[in-house]
Amino acid sequence: MLVAPWRIGIDIGGTFTDVVAIDANGQIEVLKSPSRPDDPTAGVMAALEGLARRIGLATKELLGGCSMLVHGSTIATNTVLEGKGAKVGLLTTKGFRDTLEIRRGIREEPWNHRPSFPKVLVPRRWRLPVGGRLDKDGQELTALDENDVKAGSAAFKAAGLDCVAVSFLHSYANGAQERRAMEILSADWDPDAIFCSHEISPYAGEYGRTSSTVLAAYVSRRVVPYLRSLEGILRQNGLFGPLLLIQSNGGIASVDEIARNPACLLLSGPAAQVGALRHVAATAGTDNLISLEMGGTSCDLALMERGRVHSTDRIDIAGYLALVPSVDIHSVSAGGGSIARLDAGGMVTLGPDGAGSIPGPVCYRRGGQNPTNTDAQLVLGRLAPGPFAGGTLDLDDQAARQSLQRVYGDTIGLAPEAAALGVVELMDQNLRHAVEHVSAERGFDLRDFTLVAVGGAGALHASSVGRSLGCSTVYIPRLAGVFCAFGMLNSDVRLDEVRTIRRPFNQQALQELERVAHQLEIGLRARLMAYGEAGSHPRFTRYIDLNYLDQQSQLSIEWADDSIDNIVSTYEERYSLLYGHAHKHSPIMTCALRVSGARQFPGVSVQKMAVAEYGPPPSGQRRVYVSRDIGAVDANVYEGSDLRPGAHLIGPAVINDMTTTVFVGKDDRLEVDATNNFVVRLAVPAQGGKA
């Protein structure tokens, strides 16, 4: 029985909605409930009702005892992916009407000219030019033509548009003209329907700033009403604590803060890995971690180096650029529901599309016709037929086998087991490349990192992926299957401010940066204190974006002291790590100042137990295909609830735990540590790996 008050984290994924509740004594309750893409609010309430039933409470009693509810949602991302956003009108400086269409004139793959750019979110007829001009320093060259703004507003109203984005040239340096345009627009539009670039994304670069502002407007009509409605329904059902949201920066914020810039939710959900990895660093005894968070639809990866999860200001969502502070998450289409096919050349392919929760994999028996990674794992014996995900599903191994036979056996004569092994090996290869992208390709030595296998499907692949990468250890938290929902309850309130400042980096520039940073911190402090008195005092972290003279890209360097030499040294070290060299003694330019303000609320404490080493007896055995070389063997099966701190076993083995299934490779050693989490010592790291 939970002891009030408790905190609740809810993460809506593509397949499952995960709920984690932590009470006043640190007791944890979890639940996985099928997601409702057609009605996210109903999905959230169904998950809460399911948790209430599990612990013997009415839903109103559950919410009435909740002191804080944190929510992560893919609604902003899905709005972009599905093309179901608002009808947006754009007011822009004369001569820059086609910035969104021209983009930056750059292709991510210079030699690949086949892919077309995604459809522009604002058609040209709704992109209207406005007279007025600022120079690069924000000085007014031509006054704002207010008649153009009024005419644009009237045209947008007549066209039945939902909201207006305003992006004027060089407004990052001076937002006065955009503020005046907003005042004029306010006569016709609700303030929540007007988005100005100097508030949404005050970066230099017209395309990035305009794209970010348009994206914020585009997702606003689904995000903000959904959050307001959900907050109201939760209140009606007894919630007295605040509804907070996980932002792309990994911090939490209120609905009112999100309404100011809905683009901050574009990575909501996966960004909660920051709080979860912080807890893992305390339990695993290392702060060099790479998370492999694999759910039903996708896999999200984050790298923590010496306790810090890397950040970025660039999010690419389906080809649309958003410049907002974000956790550096790398997402790939690799999940339990990734669909397996045979291409025209007779090769096994996997994804990028997935089966989702409805209809889901074939073995769910909900109408799915295409075999998936989950079906392959079931045929290989790594998953067991029968009840799954806390009894919410019942897996049918015969249906999975028949689907693989139909796709591969009836066409190229590949037996279901061989086809399943090919699907899983292909998934392992995709995951290996994804891990290398966030680590080795950025100059990090994988032998220095522990792979953290999370999500419902991560622990099925972690041993083989880690071995191929040269890792010696895989760490699997008990709450792996609800990792992000858990991380939400270990996250800080975080708000960010950015100011573009272009000038040579010297002592005079540092003095100006100090003045601006102090002003930003005053504003952030007032906003942070609005989150009540239960959290810590606000703390601030400063970053300076630097680049070499005449370069376009920049690196963000934490500004921890006033020594220019130390800042330059850190910049050159980071530059050399990324590019293999540094331009010593070349002029360095200041690009932007960033200030991040945070308040830490009570997180999840680390609880250690007595360790008594023992070899647990298995609960049974079943036939499991281990690898292409080893084939099928009778592997021991263990129930995770039977394994206490100090338990150790040798693979091949399968562990059925409350939120995930763990597959232990041949001769790998699994241990249960003092915090009751799984540690897998890989038997044979790849050549060059640390044993």
C-alpha positions as CSV (number, residue, x, y, z in Angstrom):
1,M,0.0,0.0,0.0
2,L,1.4,3.4,-1.0
3,V,1.9,6.0,1.7
4,A,0.8,9.5,0.7
5,P,1.9,11.8,-0.7
6,W,3.3,10.1,-3.8
7,R,4.6,11.3,-7.1
8,I,3.6,9.9,-10.5
9,G,5.4,9.9,-13.8
10,I,3.5,9.0,-17.0
11,D,5.3,8.5,-20.4
12,I,3.2,7.9,-23.5
13,G,5.1,5.8,-26.0
14,G,4.2,4.4,-29.4
15,T,3.1,1.1,-28.0
16,F,2.7,1.4,-24.2
17,T,1.9,4.2,-21.7
18,D,4.2,3.7,-18.7
19,V,3.3,4.8,-15.2
20,V,5.6,4.9,-12.2
21,A,4.5,6.0,-8.7
22,I,6.9,6.6,-5.8
23,D,5.4,7.1,-2.3
24,A,6.7,9.0,0.8
25,N,8.7,5.9,1.9
26,G,10.3,5.3,-1.5
27,Q,8.1,2.4,-2.4
28,I,7.6,2.1,-6.2
29,E,4.6,0.8,-8.2
30,V,4.7,0.5,-12.0
31,L,2.2,-0.2,-14.7
32,K,2.3,-0.6,-18.5
33,S,-0.9,0.1,-20.4
34,P,-1.6,0.1,-24.2
35,S,-1.3,3.6,-25.6
36,R,-4.2,5.3,-27.3
37,P,-2.8,7.3,-30.2
38,D,-6.4,8.2,-31.2
39,D,-7.1,9.8,-27.8
40,P,-4.0,10.4,-25.6
41,T,-6.1,11.8,-22.7
42,A,-8.2,8.6,-22.6
43,G,-4.9,6.7,-22.7
44,V,-3.5,8.6,-19.7
45,M,-6.7,8.2,-17.7
46,A,-6.8,4.4,-18.5
47,A,-3.3,4.0,-17.3
48,L,-4.0,5.9,-14.0
49,E,-7.2,3.8,-13.5
50,G,-5.2,0.6,-14.0
51,L,-2.6,1.7,-11.4
52,A,-5.3,2.7,-9.0
53,R,-6.9,-0.8,-9.3
54,R,-3.6,-2.5,-8.8
55,I,-3.0,-0.8,-5.5
56,G,-6.6,-1.0,-4.3
57,L,-7.6,2.7,-4.7
58,A,-10.2,4.6,-6.6
59,T,-8.8,6.9,-9.3
60,K,-9.8,10.0,-7.3
61,E,-8.0,8.6,-4.3
62,L,-4.8,8.0,-6.3
63,L,-4.8,11.5,-7.8
64,G,-5.9,13.0,-4.4
65,G,-2.7,11.7,-2.8
66,C,-0.4,12.8,-5.6
67,S,1.8,15.8,-4.8
68,M,3.3,16.0,-8.3
69,L,2.4,14.5,-11.6
70,V,5.0,14.6,-14.4
71,H,4.0,13.8,-18.0
72,G,6.0,13.0,-21.1
73,S,4.3,12.9,-24.4
74,T,5.1,12.4,-28.1
75,I,2.1,14.6,-29.1
76,A,4.3,17.4,-30.4
77,T,6.5,15.1,-32.4
78,N,3.6,13.1,-33.8
79,T,1.9,16.3,-34.9
80,V,4.8,17.0,-37.1
81,L,5.3,13.4,-38.3
82,E,1.6,13.0,-39.2
83,G,1.3,16.5,-40.8
84,K,-1.7,17.4,-38.6
85,G,-0.6,20.7,-37.2
86,A,-2.2,24.1,-37.2
87,K,-2.8,26.4,-40.2
88,V,0.0,29.0,-39.7
89,G,0.4,32.4,-41.3
90,L,3.9,33.9,-41.4
91,L,4.9,37.5,-41.3
92,T,8.4,38.1,-42.4
93,T,10.7,40.9,-43.6
94,K,10.3,41.9,-47.3
95,G,12.8,40.0,-49.4
96,F,12.8,37.0,-47.1
97,R,9.4,35.5,-47.9
98,D,10.9,32.2,-49.2
99,T,13.4,31.6,-46.4
100,L,11.5,28.4,-45.4
101,E,11.6,27.1,-48.9
102,I,15.3,28.0,-49.6
103,R,16.3,26.5,-46.3
104,R,20.1,26.8,-45.9
105,G,20.9,25.4,-49.3
106,I,22.7,22.5,-47.6
107,R,22.1,18.8,-47.9
108,E,23.0,16.6,-45.0
109,E,24.3,14.0,-47.5
110,P,26.0,16.1,-50.2
111,W,26.2,13.4,-52.8
112,N,22.6,12.2,-52.4
113,H,20.4,14.4,-54.5
114,R,17.4,12.0,-54.6
115,P,15.6,12.7,-51.4
116,S,13.2,15.7,-51.6
117,F,12.9,18.2,-48.8
118,P,9.7,17.9,-46.7
119,K,6.7,20.0,-47.6
120,V,7.0,23.6,-46.3
121,L,4.7,23.9,-43.3
122,V,3.5,27.4,-44.4
123,P,2.4,27.7,-48.1
124,R,3.7,30.7,-50.0
125,R,0.2,32.4,-50.1
126,W,0.3,32.4,-46.3
127,R,3.8,33.9,-46.1
128,L,3.4,37.6,-46.3
129,P,6.2,40.3,-46.4
130,V,6.3,43.2,-44.1
131,G,8.2,46.5,-44.5
132,G,10.9,47.4,-41.9
133,R,14.5,46.5,-41.5
134,L,17.2,46.0,-38.8
135,D,20.9,45.6,-39.3
136,K,22.9,42.8,-37.8
137,D,23.5,44.7,-34.6
138,G,19.8,45.3,-34.1
139,Q,19.8,49.0,-35.2
140,E,16.7,50.1,-37.1
141,L,17.4,51.0,-40.7
142,T,13.7,51.2,-41.8
143,A,10.7,51.6,-39.5
144,L,8.1,48.8,-39.3
145,D,5.3,49.2,-41.8
146,E,2.3,48.8,-39.4
147,N,-0.1,48.8,-42.3
148,D,1.6,45.6,-43.7
149,V,1.1,43.9,-40.3
150,K,-2.6,44.9,-40.2
151,A,-3.2,43.8,-43.8
152,G,-1.5,40.4,-43.1
153,S,-3.6,39.9,-40.0
154,A,-6.8,40.6,-41.9
155,A,-5.7,38.2,-44.7
156,F,-4.9,35.4,-42.3
157,K,-8.3,35.8,-40.6
158,A,-10.0,35.7,-43.9
159,A,-8.2,32.5,-44.8
160,G,-9.3,30.9,-41.6
161,L,-5.8,30.3,-40.2
162,D,-5.2,29.2,-36.6
163,C,-2.2,31.2,-35.6
164,V,0.5,33.6,-36.7
165,A,4.3,33.3,-36.6
166,V,6.4,36.5,-36.8
167,S,10.1,36.3,-37.9
168,F,11.8,39.5,-38.9
169,L,15.4,39.9,-40.1
170,H,17.9,40.2,-37.2
171,S,15.3,40.2,-34.5
172,Y,17.6,38.1,-32.3
173,A,19.5,41.3,-31.8
174,N,16.5,43.5,-31.2
175,G,12.9,42.3,-30.8
176,A,11.3,45.7,-30.8
177,Q,9.7,45.4,-34.2
178,E,8.4,41.9,-33.5
179,R,6.9,43.1,-30.2
180,R,5.2,46.0,-32.0
181,A,3.8,43.5,-34.5
182,M,2.5,41.4,-31.7
183,E,0.7,44.4,-30.2
184,I,-1.0,45.0,-33.5
185,L,-1.9,41.4,-34.0
186,S,-3.4,41.2,-30.5
187,A,-6.4,43.2,-31.7
188,D,-7.4,40.2,-33.9
189,W,-5.7,37.2,-32.3
190,D,-5.6,35.5,-28.9
191,P,-2.1,36.0,-27.4
192,D,-1.6,32.2,-27.3
193,A,-1.9,32.2,-31.1
194,I,1.0,34.6,-31.8
195,F,4.6,33.4,-31.8
196,C,7.6,35.7,-32.3
197,S,11.0,34.5,-33.2
198,H,12.9,36.6,-30.7
199,E,11.1,34.7,-27.9
200,I,10.9,31.2,-29.4
201,S,14.5,31.0,-30.8
202,P,16.7,34.1,-30.5
203,Y,19.5,32.6,-32.6
204,A,21.3,34.2,-35.6
205,G,20.4,32.5,-38.9
206,E,17.2,33.3,-40.6
207,Y,16.1,29.8,-41.6
208,G,16.7,28.1,-38.2
209,R,14.9,30.9,-36.3
210,T,12.0,31.1,-38.7
211,S,11.6,27.3,-38.9
212,S,11.7,27.0,-35.1
213,T,9.0,29.7,-34.7
214,V,6.8,28.1,-37.4
215,L,7.2,24.7,-35.7
216,A,6.1,26.2,-32.3
217,A,3.0,27.6,-34.0
218,Y,2.3,24.5,-36.0
219,V,2.2,22.1,-33.0
220,S,0.5,24.6,-30.6
221,R,-3.1,23.9,-31.6
222,R,-2.8,20.3,-30.6
223,V,-0.3,20.5,-27.8
224,V,-1.7,23.4,-25.7
225,P,-5.4,22.4,-25.8
226,Y,-4.5,18.8,-25.0
227,L,-2.4,19.8,-22.0
228,R,-5.1,22.3,-20.8
229,S,-7.8,19.7,-21.2
230,L,-5.7,17.0,-19.5
231,E,-4.9,19.3,-16.6
232,G,-8.6,20.1,-16.2
233,I,-9.7,16.4,-16.3
234,L,-7.0,15.5,-13.7
235,R,-8.2,18.3,-11.5
236,Q,-11.8,17.1,-11.8
237,N,-10.5,13.6,-10.7
238,G,-8.8,14.8,-7.6
239,L,-5.3,16.0,-8.5
240,F,-4.2,18.9,-6.3
241,G,-0.5,18.9,-7.2
242,P,0.8,20.5,-10.4
243,L,0.8,18.8,-13.8
244,L,4.4,19.2,-15.1
245,L,5.8,18.3,-18.5
246,I,9.2,16.9,-19.5
247,Q,10.8,19.3,-22.0
248,S,13.3,18.6,-24.7
249,N,16.1,19.9,-22.4
250,G,15.4,17.1,-19.9
251,G,13.9,19.4,-17.3
252,I,10.3,19.8,-16.2
253,A,8.1,22.8,-16.6
254,S,4.5,23.9,-16.1
255,V,1.7,23.9,-18.8
256,D,1.9,27.7,-18.8
257,E,5.6,27.6,-19.6
258,I,5.1,25.1,-22.4
259,A,2.3,27.3,-23.9
260,R,5.0,30.0,-24.4
261,N,7.0,27.7,-26.7
262,P,5.3,24.4,-27.5
263,A,8.4,23.4,-29.6
264,C,10.1,22.6,-26.2
265,L,8.0,19.4,-26.2
266,L,9.5,18.0,-29.4
267,L,11.7,15.5,-27.5
268,S,9.4,15.1,-24.5
269,G,9.6,11.6,-23.1
270,P,13.0,10.5,-24.4
271,A,14.6,13.5,-22.7
272,A,13.6,12.1,-19.3
273,Q,16.6,9.8,-19.7
274,V,18.6,12.6,-18.1
275,G,17.0,12.1,-14.7
276,A,17.1,8.3,-15.1
277,L,20.7,8.2,-16.0
278,R,21.6,10.5,-13.1
279,H,20.1,7.8,-10.8
280,V,21.9,5.0,-12.7
281,A,25.2,6.8,-12.3
282,A,24.7,6.6,-8.5
283,T,23.7,2.9,-8.5
284,A,26.1,1.6,-11.1
285,G,29.2,3.4,-9.6
286,T,30.2,5.0,-12.9
287,D,29.1,8.2,-14.6
288,N,30.2,7.2,-18.1
289,L,27.1,5.7,-19.5
290,I,25.3,5.1,-22.9
291,S,21.6,4.4,-22.7
292,L,20.0,2.1,-25.2
293,E,16.3,2.9,-24.6
294,M,14.4,0.5,-26.9
295,G,10.6,0.5,-26.9
296,G,8.0,-0.8,-29.2
297,T,8.5,1.8,-32.0
298,S,12.0,3.3,-31.7
299,C,15.3,3.3,-29.9
300,D,16.5,6.5,-28.2
301,L,20.2,6.8,-27.2
302,A,21.9,9.3,-24.9
303,L,25.5,9.6,-23.8
304,M,26.5,10.6,-20.3
305,E,30.2,11.7,-20.0
306,R,31.6,12.2,-16.5
307,G,28.0,12.7,-15.1
308,R,26.9,15.1,-17.8
309,V,24.4,14.3,-20.6
310,H,25.3,16.2,-23.7
311,S,23.0,18.8,-25.0
312,T,22.3,20.4,-28.3
313,D,20.3,23.3,-29.7
314,R,19.3,21.6,-33.0
315,I,16.5,19.1,-33.3
316,D,15.6,17.6,-36.7
317,I,12.0,16.3,-36.8
318,A,11.2,14.7,-40.1
319,G,13.4,17.2,-41.9
320,Y,12.2,20.3,-40.1
321,L,14.7,22.2,-38.0
322,A,14.0,23.4,-34.5
323,L,16.6,25.5,-32.6
324,V,15.6,24.9,-29.0
325,P,17.7,23.7,-26.0
326,S,17.5,19.9,-26.0
327,V,19.1,16.7,-24.7
328,D,21.3,15.3,-27.4
329,I,19.1,12.2,-28.1
330,H,19.8,10.1,-31.2
331,S,16.6,8.2,-32.3
332,V,16.5,5.4,-34.7
333,S,13.5,3.3,-36.0
334,A,14.4,0.2,-34.1
335,G,11.9,-1.2,-31.7
336,G,10.1,-4.4,-30.7
337,G,7.4,-3.6,-33.2
338,S,9.8,-2.9,-36.2
339,I,8.3,-4.7,-39.2
340,A,10.4,-7.4,-41.0
341,R,10.0,-7.8,-44.7
342,L,11.8,-9.3,-47.8
343,D,13.0,-6.7,-50.3
344,A,13.0,-7.1,-54.1
345,G,16.5,-8.6,-54.0
346,G,15.5,-11.3,-51.5
347,M,17.2,-9.6,-48.5
348,V,15.7,-9.4,-45.0
349,T,14.8,-5.8,-44.1
350,L,13.6,-4.3,-40.8
351,G,11.6,-1.1,-40.4
352,P,11.6,1.8,-40.5
353,D,7.9,1.5,-39.9
354,G,6.5,-0.3,-36.9
355,A,3.3,-2.1,-35.9
356,G,2.7,0.2,-32.9
357,S,0.3,-0.9,-30.2
358,I,-2.7,-1.3,-32.6
359,P,-2.6,-3.7,-34.4
360,G,0.9,-4.4,-32.9
361,P,3.1,-7.5,-33.6
362,V,1.3,-10.6,-35.0
363,C,1.8,-12.4,-31.7
364,Y,-0.4,-9.8,-30.0
365,R,-3.4,-11.2,-31.9
366,R,-4.9,-7.8,-32.5
367,G,-4.9,-8.0,-36.3
368,G,-1.3,-7.5,-37.1
369,Q,-0.2,-9.3,-40.3
370,N,3.5,-8.4,-40.7
371,P,6.1,-10.1,-38.5
372,T,8.1,-7.9,-36.2
373,N,11.2,-8.0,-34.1
374,T,9.0,-9.1,-31.1
375,D,7.6,-12.0,-33.2
376,A,11.2,-13.1,-34.0
377,Q,12.2,-13.0,-30.4
378,L,9.2,-15.1,-29.5
379,V,10.1,-17.7,-32.2
380,L,13.7,-17.8,-30.9
381,G,12.4,-18.6,-27.4
382,R,13.9,-15.5,-25.8
383,L,10.3,-14.3,-25.1
384,A,7.8,-16.8,-23.7
385,P,4.3,-17.4,-25.1
386,G,1.5,-16.5,-22.8
387,P,0.9,-13.5,-20.5
388,F,3.1,-10.4,-21.2
389,A,3.5,-6.8,-20.0
390,G,1.9,-7.5,-16.6
391,G,-0.9,-9.5,-18.1
392,T,-2.1,-6.8,-20.5
393,L,-1.2,-9.0,-23.5
394,D,-1.1,-12.7,-24.3
395,L,1.7,-13.7,-26.8
396,D,0.9,-16.3,-29.4
397,D,4.1,-18.1,-30.6
398,Q,2.2,-20.1,-33.3
399,A,0.9,-16.9,-34.9
400,A,4.4,-15.4,-34.9
401,R,5.9,-18.6,-36.5
402,Q,3.2,-18.6,-39.2
403,S,3.8,-15.0,-40.1
404,L,7.6,-15.6,-40.6
405,Q,6.8,-18.7,-42.6
406,R,4.5,-16.8,-44.9
407,V,7.0,-13.9,-45.5
408,Y,10.2,-15.9,-45.7
409,G,9.5,-19.7,-45.8
410,D,6.9,-19.6,-48.6
411,T,9.0,-17.2,-50.7
412,I,12.7,-18.1,-50.3
413,G,12.5,-21.3,-48.3
414,L,13.8,-19.9,-45.0
415,A,12.7,-21.7,-41.9
416,P,10.9,-19.6,-39.3
417,E,13.8,-20.0,-36.8
418,A,16.4,-19.0,-39.4
419,A,14.3,-16.0,-40.5
420,A,13.8,-14.9,-36.9
421,L,17.6,-15.2,-36.2
422,G,18.2,-13.0,-39.3
423,V,15.7,-10.4,-38.1
424,V,17.3,-10.2,-34.6
425,E,20.9,-10.1,-36.0
426,L,19.9,-7.2,-38.3
427,M,18.4,-5.4,-35.4
428,D,21.6,-5.9,-33.4
429,Q,23.6,-4.4,-36.3
430,N,21.3,-1.4,-36.5
431,L,21.6,-0.8,-32.7
432,R,25.4,-1.2,-32.9
433,H,25.6,1.6,-35.6
434,A,23.3,3.8,-33.5
435,V,25.6,3.4,-30.4
436,E,28.7,4.1,-32.5
437,H,27.0,7.3,-33.8
438,V,26.7,8.8,-30.3
439,S,30.1,7.6,-29.1
440,A,32.9,6.5,-31.4
441,E,32.0,8.9,-34.2
442,R,32.3,11.7,-31.7
443,G,35.7,10.7,-30.4
444,F,34.7,8.6,-27.4
445,D,36.3,5.3,-26.5
446,L,33.5,2.8,-26.0
447,R,35.7,0.7,-23.7
448,D,35.3,3.5,-21.1
449,F,31.5,3.3,-21.1
450,T,28.9,1.1,-19.6
451,L,25.9,0.2,-21.8
452,V,22.6,0.8,-20.0
453,A,19.9,-1.4,-21.6
454,V,16.5,0.0,-21.0
455,G,13.0,0.1,-22.5
456,G,10.9,-3.0,-22.8
457,A,13.2,-4.5,-25.6
458,G,16.6,-3.2,-24.8
459,A,17.7,-6.0,-22.5
460,L,17.0,-8.6,-25.2
461,H,19.7,-7.1,-27.5
462,A,22.2,-5.6,-25.0
463,S,24.6,-8.5,-24.5
464,S,25.2,-9.1,-28.2
465,V,25.4,-5.4,-29.0
466,G,27.7,-4.6,-26.1
467,R,30.0,-7.5,-27.1
468,S,30.3,-6.4,-30.7
469,L,31.2,-2.9,-29.5
470,G,33.9,-4.0,-27.1
471,C,32.0,-3.1,-23.9
472,S,32.7,-5.2,-20.9
473,T,29.6,-4.4,-18.9
474,V,25.9,-4.0,-19.5
475,Y,23.7,-2.5,-16.8
476,I,20.0,-3.3,-16.7
477,P,17.9,-1.4,-14.1
478,R,14.9,-3.2,-12.6
479,L,12.8,-0.4,-13.9
480,A,14.2,-0.7,-17.4
481,G,10.8,-1.0,-19.1
482,V,9.6,2.2,-17.6
483,F,12.9,4.0,-17.6
484,C,11.7,7.4,-18.9
485,A,8.6,7.5,-16.7
486,F,10.9,6.8,-13.7
487,G,13.4,9.5,-14.9
488,M,10.6,12.1,-14.8
489,L,10.5,11.7,-11.0
490,N,14.2,12.3,-10.8
491,S,14.3,15.5,-12.9
492,D,14.8,19.1,-12.1
493,V,12.7,22.1,-13.1
494,R,14.7,23.7,-15.9
495,L,14.3,26.8,-17.9
496,D,16.7,28.2,-20.5
497,E,17.5,31.6,-22.0
498,V,19.7,32.3,-25.1
499,R,21.1,35.5,-26.4
500,T,23.0,35.9,-29.7
501,I,26.2,38.0,-29.2
502,R,28.5,38.2,-32.2
503,R,31.9,39.7,-31.4
504,P,35.6,38.7,-31.0
505,F,36.1,36.7,-27.8
506,N,38.3,38.8,-25.4
507,Q,38.2,40.2,-22.0
508,Q,35.8,43.0,-23.0
509,A,33.4,40.5,-24.5
510,L,33.6,38.5,-21.3
511,Q,32.5,41.6,-19.3
512,E,29.5,42.1,-21.6
513,L,28.6,38.4,-21.3
514,E,28.7,38.7,-17.5
515,R,26.3,41.7,-17.6
516,V,23.8,39.9,-19.9
517,A,24.1,36.6,-18.0
518,H,23.3,38.4,-14.7
519,Q,20.1,40.0,-16.3
520,L,19.0,36.6,-17.6
521,E,19.5,35.0,-14.3
522,I,17.3,37.6,-12.6
523,G,14.4,36.8,-14.9
524,L,14.9,33.0,-14.6
525,R,15.0,33.2,-10.8
526,A,11.6,34.8,-10.7
527,R,10.1,32.2,-13.0
528,L,11.7,29.3,-11.2
529,M,10.5,30.5,-7.8
530,A,6.9,30.2,-9.1
531,Y,7.2,26.4,-8.7
532,G,6.6,26.5,-5.0
533,E,8.8,26.2,-2.0
534,A,9.6,22.5,-2.0
535,G,12.5,22.6,-4.3
536,S,16.1,23.8,-3.8
537,H,17.3,27.4,-4.4
538,P,17.7,28.1,-8.1
539,R,21.1,27.3,-9.5
540,F,22.4,28.5,-12.8
541,T,24.8,27.2,-15.4
542,R,26.3,29.4,-18.1
543,Y,27.5,28.4,-21.6
544,I,29.3,30.3,-24.3
545,D,29.0,29.3,-28.0
546,L,32.3,29.9,-29.7
547,N,33.7,29.3,-33.2
548,Y,36.8,30.3,-35.2
549,L,36.5,33.4,-37.3
550,D,34.5,32.9,-40.5
551,Q,33.3,29.4,-39.5
552,Q,29.5,28.7,-39.5
553,S,29.2,26.0,-36.8
554,Q,30.0,26.5,-33.2
555,L,30.7,24.6,-30.0
556,S,29.0,25.3,-26.6
557,I,31.5,25.6,-23.7
558,E,30.5,25.6,-20.1
559,W,31.5,28.9,-18.5
560,A,32.6,28.0,-15.1
561,D,35.2,30.7,-14.4
562,D,36.4,34.0,-15.8
563,S,39.7,32.8,-17.2
564,I,39.8,33.3,-20.9
565,D,42.7,30.9,-21.2
566,N,40.8,28.1,-19.6
567,I,37.7,28.7,-21.8
568,V,39.9,28.8,-25.0
569,S,41.7,25.7,-23.8
570,T,38.4,23.8,-23.3
571,Y,37.2,25.0,-26.7
572,E,40.3,23.8,-28.5
573,E,40.2,20.5,-26.7
574,R,36.6,19.9,-27.7
575,Y,37.3,21.0,-31.3
576,S,40.3,18.7,-31.5
577,L,38.2,15.8,-30.2
578,L,35.6,16.3,-32.9
579,Y,37.8,17.2,-35.9
580,G,41.2,15.8,-35.1
581,H,43.0,19.1,-34.9
582,A,42.6,22.7,-33.5
583,H,43.5,26.0,-35.1
584,K,45.9,27.2,-32.4
585,H,46.2,31.0,-32.2
586,S,43.4,31.6,-34.7
587,P,40.9,34.3,-33.7
588,I,37.9,33.0,-31.8
589,M,34.4,34.6,-32.0
590,T,31.6,34.7,-29.5
591,C,28.4,33.4,-31.1
592,A,25.8,33.2,-28.2
593,L,25.4,33.1,-24.5
594,R,23.2,30.5,-22.8
595,V,22.0,30.4,-19.3
596,S,20.2,27.4,-17.8
597,G,18.3,27.8,-14.5
598,A,17.2,24.8,-12.5
599,R,15.6,23.9,-9.2
600,Q,16.1,20.4,-7.8
601,F,13.0,18.8,-6.3
602,P,13.3,15.7,-4.1
603,G,14.6,13.0,-6.4
604,V,14.7,9.2,-6.0
605,S,17.1,8.1,-3.2
606,V,19.5,5.2,-3.8
607,Q,18.6,2.3,-1.5
608,K,21.2,-0.4,-1.0
609,M,20.6,-3.8,0.5
610,A,22.8,-6.4,2.1
611,V,24.6,-8.6,-0.5
612,A,24.9,-12.4,0.0
613,E,26.3,-14.2,-2.9
614,Y,24.4,-17.3,-4.1
615,G,23.5,-19.2,-7.2
616,P,19.7,-19.2,-7.6
617,P,17.9,-22.2,-8.9
618,P,16.1,-21.7,-12.2
619,S,12.3,-21.7,-12.4
620,G,12.5,-23.8,-15.5
621,Q,14.1,-24.3,-18.9
622,R,13.1,-23.7,-22.5
623,R,14.6,-24.1,-25.9
624,V,16.4,-20.8,-26.9
625,Y,18.3,-20.0,-30.1
626,V,21.4,-18.3,-28.7
627,S,23.4,-17.4,-31.9
628,R,24.1,-18.6,-35.4
629,D,27.3,-20.4,-34.1
630,I,25.7,-22.0,-31.1
631,G,22.2,-22.7,-32.3
632,A,19.4,-23.8,-30.0
633,V,20.1,-25.0,-26.4
634,D,18.0,-25.7,-23.3
635,A,18.5,-22.4,-21.4
636,N,17.7,-21.8,-17.8
637,V,14.8,-19.4,-17.2
638,Y,14.6,-17.3,-14.0
639,E,11.9,-15.1,-12.5
640,G,13.3,-11.6,-11.8
641,S,11.3,-11.4,-8.6
642,D,13.2,-14.4,-7.2
643,L,16.7,-12.8,-7.7
644,R,18.0,-11.0,-4.7
645,P,21.2,-8.9,-4.3
646,G,24.1,-11.3,-4.5
647,A,22.5,-13.6,-7.0
648,H,24.8,-14.7,-9.9
649,L,24.2,-16.9,-12.9
650,I,25.9,-17.9,-16.1
651,G,24.3,-17.7,-19.6
652,P,22.7,-18.6,-21.8
653,A,19.7,-17.7,-19.7
654,V,16.5,-15.7,-19.8
655,I,15.1,-13.6,-16.9
656,N,11.5,-12.6,-16.9
657,D,11.4,-9.4,-14.9
658,M,8.5,-7.0,-14.1
659,T,9.1,-4.5,-16.9
660,T,11.5,-6.3,-19.3
661,T,12.9,-9.6,-20.4
662,V,16.7,-10.1,-20.1
663,F,18.6,-12.3,-22.5
664,V,22.0,-13.4,-21.1
665,G,24.5,-14.6,-23.8
666,K,26.6,-17.8,-23.5
667,D,29.2,-17.6,-20.7
668,D,28.1,-14.1,-19.8
669,R,27.8,-13.6,-16.0
670,L,24.8,-11.8,-14.6
671,E,24.9,-10.5,-11.1
672,V,22.3,-8.6,-8.9
673,D,24.0,-5.7,-7.2
674,A,23.4,-4.0,-3.9
675,T,20.7,-1.7,-5.4
676,N,18.9,-4.8,-6.8
677,N,19.7,-4.1,-10.4
678,F,21.2,-6.4,-13.0
679,V,24.9,-6.2,-14.0
680,V,26.0,-8.4,-17.0
681,R,29.7,-9.1,-17.3
682,L,30.3,-10.0,-20.9
683,A,32.4,-13.1,-21.4
684,V,34.3,-12.2,-24.6
685,P,34.4,-8.4,-25.4
686,A,35.3,-7.7,-29.0
687,Q,38.9,-7.5,-29.9
688,G,40.6,-4.6,-28.1
689,G,37.8,-4.4,-25.5
690,K,38.5,-4.3,-21.8
691,A,37.8,-7.6,-20.1
